[in-house]
Amino acid sequence: MPGGAKGAVVREDGSSAIRVELGELSFALPPTTPPEAVETIERLLGLIDGLADRTAQLHVALDSRVAIEQTKGILAERLGITPQEAFEVLRATARRRRLSLHALADAIVAGRAELD
């Protein structure tokens, strides 16, 4: 399955039900469900799991980008420079302080950091 995800197929009460599980997702299938259908459901659960991971990554990236854009605006206004120049100042300061752009941007937006 994508992303190394692996579903589990569990037969409950002998052969009375087939339960397909992946993380918090769990489905009970009739015992007459063809093996190909069970495999397809497992594969789809794996795809869902991979998409959920990717969605979480994109949310983190978007949050980071928002903080950086806010910081560019703050610096541009404070220093009387263009947003592109503000980004260069932000990047140089982050490198000098050995911080990620996101960490420095968050600190500036929250008022916990000033530029040198």
Buried (B, 14 or more C-beta within 10 A) or exposed (E): BEEEBEBEBEEEEEEEBBEBBBEEEEBEBEEEBEEEBBEEBBBBBBBBBBEBEEEEEEEEEEEBEEBBBBBBEBBBEEEEBEEEBBBBBBEEBBEEBEBEBBBBBBBBBEEEBEBE
